[in-house]
């Protein structure tokens, strides 16, 4: 599932992105295009990874790019509902320093 096929919704000043089962190199173009178009008005980005079972280095890089695209630190980025394996990967990467992992 590409990021554009994922469920997205804006609630007030929050942007919620529901990722699919795989977040990898196939998501790069759609996720980048989708994400960069929406950061002028949102003040918090929540990436729900409850359905995500696989993330590769491209997915980790996309989360780091997301952090840059949202003009952090003015906008916060949170990865929520991560399974233990995904949480471990994110916390061991540079994402753990920039993105709130819940």
N, CA, C and O atoms as a MOPAC input file, in Angstrom:
PM7 MOZYME 1SCF
protein

 N      0.84700 1    -1.17700 1     0.00000 1
 C      0.00000 1     0.00000 1     0.00000 1
 C      0.88500 1     1.23000 1     0.00000 1
 O      1.80300 1     1.34000 1     0.81200 1
 N      0.61800 1     2.13200 1    -0.88700 1
 C      1.38700 1     3.37000 1    -0.90500 1
 C      0.82900 1     4.32000 1     0.13000 1
 O     -0.28300 1     4.13200 1     0.62200 1
 N      1.59400 1     5.33300 1     0.45800 1
 C      1.14600 1     6.30500 1     1.44900 1
 C     -0.10900 1     7.02400 1     0.97800 1
 O     -0.94100 1     7.40700 1     1.80100 1
 N     -0.26200 1     7.21600 1    -0.32600 1
 C     -1.45200 1     7.89100 1    -0.82100 1
 C     -2.69200 1     7.02400 1    -0.69300 1
 O     -3.80600 1     7.54700 1    -0.64700 1
 N     -2.52700 1     5.73400 1    -0.63600 1
 C     -3.65000 1     4.84500 1    -0.43700 1
 C     -3.97300 1     4.69300 1     1.03900 1
 O     -5.02700 1     4.16600 1     1.39600 1
 N     -3.09000 1     5.14200 1     1.88200 1
 C     -3.30200 1     5.02800 1     3.31800 1
 C     -4.40600 1     5.98200 1     3.75000 1
 O     -4.74900 1     6.92700 1     3.03900 1
 N     -4.93900 1     5.72100 1     4.89500 1
 C     -5.99600 1     6.56300 1     5.43500 1
 C     -5.36500 1     7.79600 1     6.07100 1
 O     -4.51900 1     7.67900 1     6.95800 1
 N     -5.77300 1     8.96400 1     5.62000 1
 C     -5.26200 1    10.19600 1     6.19500 1
 C     -6.44500 1    11.05500 1     6.62500 1
 O     -7.49300 1    11.04700 1     5.98000 1
 N     -6.27600 1    11.78400 1     7.70000 1
 C     -7.31300 1    12.72000 1     8.10100 1
 C     -6.69100 1    13.83900 1     8.90700 1
 O     -5.72900 1    13.63500 1     9.64800 1
 N     -7.24400 1    15.00100 1     8.75400 1
 C     -6.80200 1    16.14900 1     9.53500 1
 C     -7.85400 1    16.43500 1    10.58400 1
 O     -9.04300 1    16.53200 1    10.28200 1
 N     -7.40900 1    16.56800 1    11.80800 1
 C     -8.29100 1    16.89900 1    12.91200 1
 C     -7.70000 1    18.12600 1    13.58400 1
 O     -6.67000 1    18.03600 1    14.25400 1
 N     -8.34200 1    19.26500 1    13.41100 1
 C     -7.79600 1    20.49400 1    13.95900 1
 C     -6.42100 1    20.74400 1    13.40000 1
 O     -6.25000 1    20.88200 1    12.18900 1
 N     -5.44400 1    20.80200 1    14.27100 1
 C     -4.06600 1    21.02900 1    13.84400 1
 C     -3.25800 1    19.74600 1    13.89700 1
 O     -2.04900 1    19.78000 1    14.12500 1
 N     -3.91400 1    18.62000 1    13.69000 1
 C     -3.23900 1    17.33300 1    13.65100 1
 C     -3.46600 1    16.68000 1    12.30300 1
 O     -4.56400 1    16.72200 1    11.74800 1
 N     -2.41300 1    16.07800 1    11.78800 1
 C     -2.51700 1    15.27300 1    10.57300 1
 C     -2.24000 1    13.83200 1    10.97500 1
 O     -1.16700 1    13.52400 1    11.49500 1
 N     -3.20600 1    12.94700 1    10.73500 1
 C     -3.06000 1    11.52700 1    11.04200 1
 C     -2.80600 1    10.77200 1     9.75000 1
 O     -3.54600 1    10.92500 1     8.77800 1
 N     -1.75600 1     9.95400 1     9.74200 1
 C     -1.42800 1     9.11800 1     8.59100 1
 C     -1.42900 1     7.67100 1     9.06200 1
 O     -0.66400 1     7.30200 1     9.95200 1
 N     -2.28600 1     6.85700 1     8.46600 1
 C     -2.34400 1     5.42400 1     8.77000 1
 C     -1.55500 1     4.68900 1     7.70500 1
 O     -1.95600 1     4.65600 1     6.54200 1
 N     -0.43200 1     4.09700 1     8.09600 1
 C      0.39100 1     3.35400 1     7.14400 1
 C     -0.14700 1     1.94300 1     6.96600 1
 O     -0.83600 1     1.40500 1     7.83200 1
 N      0.18400 1     1.36300 1     5.83200 1
 C     -0.21600 1    -0.00600 1     5.53700 1
 C      0.76900 1    -1.01000 1     6.09900 1
 O      1.60500 1    -0.67800 1     6.94000 1
 N      0.66200 1    -2.23000 1     5.63000 1
 C      1.46400 1    -3.33700 1     6.15600 1
 C      2.95200 1    -3.18900 1     5.85800 1
 O      3.78500 1    -3.58100 1     6.67500 1
 N      3.29700 1    -2.62600 1     4.69600 1
 C      4.69400 1    -2.43800 1     4.31300 1
 C      4.97500 1    -0.95200 1     4.13600 1
 O      4.22900 1    -0.24200 1     3.46100 1
 N      6.04800 1    -0.49700 1     4.74700 1
 C      6.49500 1     0.89100 1     4.57900 1
 C      7.93500 1     0.79900 1     4.12200 1
 O      8.85600 1     0.69500 1     4.93200 1
 N      8.12100 1     0.84000 1     2.78900 1
 C      9.43500 1     0.58700 1     2.22300 1
 C      9.65700 1     1.44600 1     0.99200 1
 O      8.96400 1     2.44400 1     0.79100 1
 N     10.61400 1     1.06400 1     0.17300 1
 C     11.00200 1     1.86400 1    -0.99200 1
 C      9.84500 1     2.14200 1    -1.93700 1
 O      9.87400 1     3.13900 1    -2.65800 1
 N      8.82800 1     1.29200 1    -1.95300 1
 C      7.68300 1     1.51300 1    -2.83400 1
 C      6.84200 1     2.70800 1    -2.40800 1
 O      6.02100 1     3.19200 1    -3.18700 1
 N      7.03100 1     3.18500 1    -1.19600 1
 C      6.23700 1     4.28600 1    -0.65400 1
 C      6.87000 1     5.65400 1    -0.88300 1
 O      6.23800 1     6.67200 1    -0.60400 1
 N      8.09100 1     5.70100 1    -1.37800 1
 C      8.85500 1     6.94500 1    -1.41800 1
 C      8.13300 1     8.06900 1    -2.14700 1
 O      7.89500 1     9.12100 1    -1.55300 1
 N      7.78100 1     7.88400 1    -3.39900 1
 C      7.23300 1     8.98900 1    -4.19000 1
 C      5.87900 1     9.45400 1    -3.69200 1
 O      5.65000 1    10.65700 1    -3.56000 1
 N      4.98300 1     8.53100 1    -3.41500 1
 C      3.64800 1     8.93400 1    -2.98800 1
 C      3.67300 1     9.55600 1    -1.59200 1
 O      2.97300 1    10.53700 1    -1.33900 1
 N      4.46600 1     8.99800 1    -0.69500 1
 C      4.53600 1     9.53500 1     0.66000 1
 C      5.13300 1    10.93300 1     0.64300 1
 O      4.65200 1    11.82500 1     1.34200 1
 N      6.16500 1    11.12300 1    -0.14200 1
 C      6.80000 1    12.43800 1    -0.23300 1
 C      5.82200 1    13.47300 1    -0.79000 1
 O      5.67400 1    14.56100 1    -0.23400 1
 N      5.16700 1    13.12800 1    -1.87600 1
 C      4.22200 1    14.05900 1    -2.49100 1
 C      3.07100 1    14.37000 1    -1.53900 1
 O      2.71200 1    15.53300 1    -1.35700 1
 N      2.50300 1    13.35600 1    -0.94300 1
 C      1.38300 1    13.55400 1    -0.02600 1
 C      1.79300 1    14.40900 1     1.16600 1
 O      1.10000 1    15.36000 1     1.52600 1
 N      2.90700 1    14.06800 1     1.76600 1
 C      3.32700 1    14.72500 1     2.99900 1
 C      3.68100 1    16.19000 1     2.79300 1
 O      3.24800 1    17.04000 1     3.57000 1
 N      4.45100 1    16.50100 1     1.77200 1
 C      4.92500 1    17.87200 1     1.58500 1
 C      3.79100 1    18.84500 1     1.27300 1
 O      3.94100 1    20.05000 1     1.47300 1
 N      2.67000 1    18.34300 1     0.79000 1
 C      1.55600 1    19.21000 1     0.44300 1
 C      0.75200 1    19.65400 1     1.64800 1
 O     -0.06800 1    20.56300 1     1.51600 1
 N      0.94200 1    19.06200 1     2.81500 1
 C      0.03500 1    19.27600 1     3.92200 1
 C      0.63500 1    19.91500 1     5.16600 1
 O     -0.03600 1    19.97000 1     6.19600 1
 N      1.84100 1    20.38800 1     5.11300 1
 C      2.46600 1    20.84000 1     6.34100 1
 C      2.34500 1    22.31500 1     6.63300 1
 O      2.84100 1    22.77600 1     7.66100 1
 N      1.71600 1    23.05800 1     5.78000 1
 C      1.58200 1    24.47700 1     6.04600 1
 C      0.59000 1    24.74400 1     7.17400 1
 O      0.73200 1    25.73600 1     7.89000 1
 N     -0.41600 1    23.87500 1     7.34800 1
 C     -1.46900 1    24.16400 1     8.31600 1
 C     -1.42200 1    23.27500 1     9.54700 1
 O     -1.99200 1    23.63700 1    10.57600 1
 N     -0.77900 1    22.15300 1     9.48000 1
 C     -0.79600 1    21.21700 1    10.59500 1
 C      0.34600 1    21.49300 1    11.56700 1
 O      1.44100 1    21.89000 1    11.16900 1
 N      0.06800 1    21.27400 1    12.84500 1
 C      1.09000 1    21.50700 1    13.84800 1
 C      1.56300 1    20.22700 1    14.51800 1
 O      2.51800 1    20.24300 1    15.29400 1
 N      0.90000 1    19.12800 1    14.22300 1
 C      1.31300 1    17.84600 1    14.78300 1
 C      1.01400 1    16.76100 1    13.75600 1
 O     -0.07700 1    16.71700 1    13.18600 1
 N      1.98000 1    15.89300 1    13.52700 1
 C      1.79800 1    14.79400 1    12.59100 1
 C      1.87200 1    13.49500 1    13.38400 1
 O      2.84100 1    13.24700 1    14.10200 1
 N      0.83500 1    12.66800 1    13.24400 1
 C      0.78200 1    11.38100 1    13.92600 1
 C      0.76400 1    10.28600 1    12.87300 1
 O     -0.15600 1    10.20600 1    12.05900 1
 N      1.79000 1     9.44400 1    12.89700 1
 C      1.90600 1     8.34000 1    11.95200 1
 C      1.51300 1     7.06700 1    12.69100 1
 O      2.24800 1     6.58400 1    13.55200 1
 N      0.34900 1     6.53100 1    12.34700 1
 C     -0.15200 1     5.31900 1    12.99000 1
 C      0.42600 1     4.10800 1    12.26600 1
 O      0.17100 1     3.89500 1    11.08100 1
 N      1.20100 1     3.32900 1    12.99100 1
 C      1.87000 1     2.17000 1    12.40600 1
 C      1.27800 1     0.86000 1    12.92700 1
 O      1.96000 1    -0.16500 1    12.94100 1
 N      0.02000 1     0.88900 1    13.35300 1
 C     -0.59900 1    -0.31400 1    13.92700 1
 C     -0.69700 1    -1.46000 1    12.92900 1
 O     -0.66700 1    -2.62400 1    13.32600 1
 N     -0.81200 1    -1.15000 1    11.64100 1
 C     -0.90500 1    -2.19800 1    10.62400 1
 C      0.44900 1    -2.52700 1     9.99800 1
 O      0.55600 1    -3.48100 1     9.22700 1
 N      1.47300 1    -1.75600 1    10.31900 1
 C      2.78300 1    -1.91600 1     9.69100 1
 C      3.51600 1    -3.11200 1    10.28700 1
 O      3.75400 1    -3.17700 1    11.49300 1
 N      3.86500 1    -4.04400 1     9.42900 1
 C      4.59800 1    -5.24800 1     9.84200 1
 C      6.01500 1    -5.25300 1     9.29500 1
 O      6.86200 1    -6.01200 1     9.76600 1
 N      6.28100 1    -4.40500 1     8.29800 1
 C      7.60200 1    -4.40100 1     7.66600 1
 C      8.00700 1    -2.96500 1     7.35600 1
 O      7.24200 1    -2.19000 1     6.78200 1
 N      9.22400 1    -2.63800 1     7.75000 1
 C      9.81100 1    -1.34500 1     7.40300 1
 C     11.25700 1    -1.61500 1     7.01000 1
 O     11.95400 1    -2.37300 1     7.68400 1
 N     11.70500 1    -1.00300 1     5.92900 1
 C     13.10400 1    -1.15000 1     5.54100 1
 C     13.80700 1     0.18700 1     5.73000 1
 O     13.22900 1     1.13400 1     6.26400 1
 N     15.05200 1     0.25400 1     5.29100 1
 C     15.82700 1     1.48200 1     5.48800 1
 C     15.19600 1     2.66600 1     4.76100 1
 O     15.34100 1     3.80600 1     5.20200 1
 N     14.50800 1     2.41600 1     3.66800 1
 C     13.81900 1     3.50100 1     2.96000 1
 C     12.67400 1     4.05700 1     3.79700 1
 O     12.44400 1     5.26700 1     3.81500 1
 N     11.96100 1     3.18400 1     4.48400 1
 C     10.88200 1     3.62700 1     5.36000 1
 C     11.41600 1     4.46100 1     6.52100 1
 O     10.83100 1     5.48500 1     6.87400 1
 N     12.51500 1     4.02900 1     7.10700 1
 C     13.14600 1     4.79800 1     8.17800 1
 C     13.57700 1     6.15900 1     7.64400 1
 O     13.36700 1     7.18300 1     8.29400 1
 N     14.18300 1     6.16500 1     6.45500 1
 C     14.61400 1     7.42400 1     5.84500 1
 C     13.42200 1     8.34000 1     5.57000 1
 O     13.52300 1     9.55400 1     5.74300 1
 N     12.30600 1     7.77400 1     5.15000 1
 C     11.11100 1     8.59000 1     4.91000 1
 C     10.62000 1     9.25300 1     6.18700 1
 O     10.19300 1    10.40700 1     6.16400 1
 N     10.67600 1     8.53900 1     7.29200 1
 C     10.26900 1     9.14700 1     8.56800 1
 C     11.21100 1    10.28600 1     8.94200 1
 O     10.76900 1    11.31300 1     9.45600 1
 N     12.49500 1    10.11100 1     8.68900 1
 C     13.44400 1    11.19000 1     8.95700 1
 C     13.20900 1    12.37500 1     8.02300 1
 O     13.30900 1    13.52900 1     8.44000 1
 N     12.89700 1    12.08900 1     6.76500 1
 C     12.56600 1    13.17100 1     5.83300 1
 C     11.30000 1    13.88300 1     6.27300 1
 O     11.21100 1    15.10800 1     6.19600 1
 N     10.33400 1    13.12400 1     6.72800 1
 C      9.08800 1    13.70600 1     7.23200 1
 C      9.39400 1    14.72000 1     8.32600 1
 O      8.82300 1    15.81000 1     8.35500 1
 N     10.28500 1    14.35500 1     9.20900 1
 C     10.69900 1    15.25600 1    10.28500 1
 C     11.25300 1    16.56500 1     9.70900 1
 O     10.96800 1    17.63900 1    10.23900 1
 N     12.03300 1    16.48700 1     8.64100 1
 C     12.58700 1    17.68400 1     8.01200 1
 C     11.52300 1    18.46200 1     7.25500 1
 O     11.51100 1    19.69200 1     7.30300 1
 N     10.63000 1    17.76800 1     6.55800 1
 C      9.60200 1    18.42200 1     5.75600 1
 C      8.63700 1    19.23900 1     6.59500 1
 O      8.09800 1    20.23900 1     6.12100 1
 N      8.41200 1    18.82800 1     7.83100 1
 C      7.41600 1    19.51600 1     8.66000 1
 C      7.99900 1    20.70900 1     9.40200 1
 O      7.33900 1    21.29700 1    10.25900 1
 N      9.21600 1    21.05800 1     9.07900 1
 C      9.86400 1    22.21200 1     9.69600 1
 C      9.98400 1    22.04600 1    11.21200 1
 O      9.72900 1    22.98100 1    11.97100 1
 N     10.37300 1    20.84600 1    11.63900 1
 C     10.59100 1    20.59300 1    13.05500 1
 C     11.64600 1    21.56900 1    13.56100 1
 O     12.53700 1    21.91100 1    12.78300 1
 N     11.61500 1    22.03000 1    14.77400 1
 C     10.81100 1    21.53500 1    15.89000 1
 C      9.45400 1    22.22100 1    16.04600 1
 O      8.75200 1    21.92400 1    17.01300 1
 N      9.04700 1    23.11600 1    15.15300 1
 C      7.75500 1    23.76800 1    15.28300 1
 C      6.60300 1    22.76700 1    15.18800 1
 O      5.57000 1    22.94400 1    15.83400 1
 N      6.77800 1    21.73100 1    14.39600 1
 C      5.76800 1    20.69400 1    14.21400 1
 C      6.33200 1    19.39800 1    14.77900 1
 O      7.46400 1    19.02400 1    14.47700 1
 N      5.54600 1    18.72000 1    15.59500 1
 C      6.03400 1    17.45800 1    16.15400 1
 C      5.57100 1    16.29000 1    15.28900 1
 O      4.52700 1    16.34600 1    14.64000 1
 N      6.37600 1    15.23300 1    15.30100 1
 C      6.06500 1    14.01100 1    14.56500 1
 C      6.09000 1    12.85900 1    15.56100 1
 O      7.06300 1    12.67700 1    16.29400 1
 N      5.00200 1    12.07900 1    15.57900 1
 C      4.91300 1    10.92100 1    16.46400 1
 C      4.60200 1     9.67900 1    15.65500 1
 O      3.75300 1     9.70700 1    14.76400 1
 N      5.28800 1     8.58700 1    15.96200 1
 C      4.97100 1     7.27200 1    15.40900 1
 C      4.28100 1     6.50500 1    16.52700 1
 O      4.87900 1     6.24200 1    17.57100 1
 N      3.02000 1     6.14700 1    16.30400 1
 C      2.23800 1     5.50600 1    17.36100 1
 C      1.83300 1     4.09400 1    16.95600 1
 O      1.81600 1     3.74600 1    15.77600 1
 N      1.51000 1     3.29900 1    17.95600 1
 C      1.02500 1     1.92400 1    17.77200 1
 C      2.01900 1     1.03800 1    17.01400 1
 O      1.62400 1     0.20800 1    16.19500 1
 N      3.29600 1     1.22200 1    17.29400 1
 C      4.33200 1     0.40700 1    16.65200 1
 C      4.39200 1    -0.96200 1    17.32400 1
 O      4.31100 1    -1.05600 1    18.54900 1
 N      4.53300 1    -2.01500 1    16.53300 1
 C      4.74500 1    -3.32200 1    17.15200 1
 C      6.17700 1    -3.33500 1    17.71400 1
 O      6.98400 1    -2.48300 1    17.34100 1
 N      6.50400 1    -4.28000 1    18.60000 1
 C      7.81600 1    -4.27600 1    19.24600 1
 C      9.00900 1    -4.27200 1    18.28200 1
 O     10.00500 1    -3.59600 1    18.54100 1
 N      8.92100 1    -5.01000 1    17.18800 1
 C     10.04100 1    -5.06700 1    16.23800 1
 C     10.23600 1    -3.71600 1    15.54800 1
 O     11.36700 1    -3.25400 1    15.40000 1
 N      9.14900 1    -3.08900 1    15.13000 1
 C      9.23600 1    -1.77900 1    14.47900 1
 C      9.74800 1    -0.73900 1    15.47300 1
 O     10.58900 1     0.09200 1    15.13100 1
 N      9.24400 1    -0.78800 1    16.68800 1
 C      9.69700 1     0.15400 1    17.72900 1
 C     11.19500 1     0.01700 1    17.96500 1
 O     11.89300 1     1.01800 1    18.12800 1
 N     11.68500 1    -1.20400 1    17.98400 1
 C     13.11400 1    -1.45300 1    18.18900 1
 C     13.92900 1    -0.86100 1    17.04100 1
 O     14.94300 1    -0.20200 1    17.27000 1
 N     13.48600 1    -1.09500 1    15.81800 1
 C     14.19700 1    -0.55800 1    14.65500 1
 C     14.23200 1     0.96800 1    14.70500 1
 O     15.28100 1     1.57600 1    14.49200 1
 N     13.09100 1     1.58100 1    14.98600 1
 C     13.03300 1     3.04600 1    15.01300 1
 C     13.85600 1     3.63100 1    16.15100 1
 O     14.52300 1     4.65100 1    15.97700 1
 N     13.81200 1     2.99900 1    17.30200 1
 C     14.57200 1     3.53400 1    18.43800 1
 C     16.07700 1     3.38600 1    18.23900 1
 O     16.84600 1     4.18200 1    18.77700 1
 N     16.51300 1     2.37900 1    17.47400 1
 C     17.93700 1     2.19000 1    17.19800 1
 C     18.44100 1     3.08300 1    16.07300 1
 O     19.64700 1     3.27100 1    15.91900 1
 N     17.52800 1     3.62700 1    15.29500 1
 C     17.90200 1     4.51100 1    14.19600 1
 C     17.90900 1     5.95100 1    14.69800 1
 O     17.62700 1     6.21300 1    15.86700 1
 N     18.23000 1     6.86500 1    13.81600 1
 C     18.19700 1     8.27700 1    14.17700 1
 C     16.78800 1     8.77900 1    14.42000 1
 O     16.60100 1     9.86800 1    14.96300 1
 N     15.79200 1     7.99300 1    14.02300 1
 C     14.39900 1     8.39300 1    14.26200 1
 C     14.13100 1     8.57500 1    15.74300 1
 O     13.37500 1     9.46000 1    16.14400 1
 N     14.75300 1     7.73300 1    16.55200 1
 C     14.53900 1     7.79600 1    17.99400 1
 C     14.95400 1     9.13100 1    18.59700 1
 O     14.47800 1     9.50100 1    19.67000 1
 N     15.82600 1     9.84600 1    17.92500 1
 C     16.28000 1    11.15400 1    18.41400 1
 C     15.37500 1    12.28600 1    17.96300 1
 O     15.37300 1    13.34900 1    18.58300 1
 N     14.60600 1    12.08700 1    16.90200 1
 C     13.84700 1    13.17000 1    16.30900 1
 C     12.33800 1    12.96700 1    16.34600 1
 O     11.58200 1    13.93700 1    16.40100 1
 N     11.90300 1    11.73300 1    16.31700 1
 C     10.47700 1    11.41900 1    16.26500 1
 C     10.06400 1    10.77000 1    17.56600 1
 O     10.76600 1     9.91000 1    18.09900 1
 N      8.92600 1    11.18800 1    18.06800 1
 C      8.37900 1    10.59300 1    19.30400 1
 C      7.83200 1     9.21900 1    18.94900 1
 O      6.95600 1     9.10200 1    18.09100 1
 N      8.32900 1     8.19800 1    19.58900 1
 C      7.88300 1     6.82000 1    19.32400 1
 C      7.04800 1     6.37400 1    20.50200 1
 O      7.53900 1     6.24500 1    21.62300 1
 N      5.77100 1     6.13800 1    20.22800 1
 C      4.82500 1     5.77600 1    21.30000 1
 C      4.37000 1     4.35700 1    21.09700 1
 O      3.57200 1     3.84600 1    21.88200 1

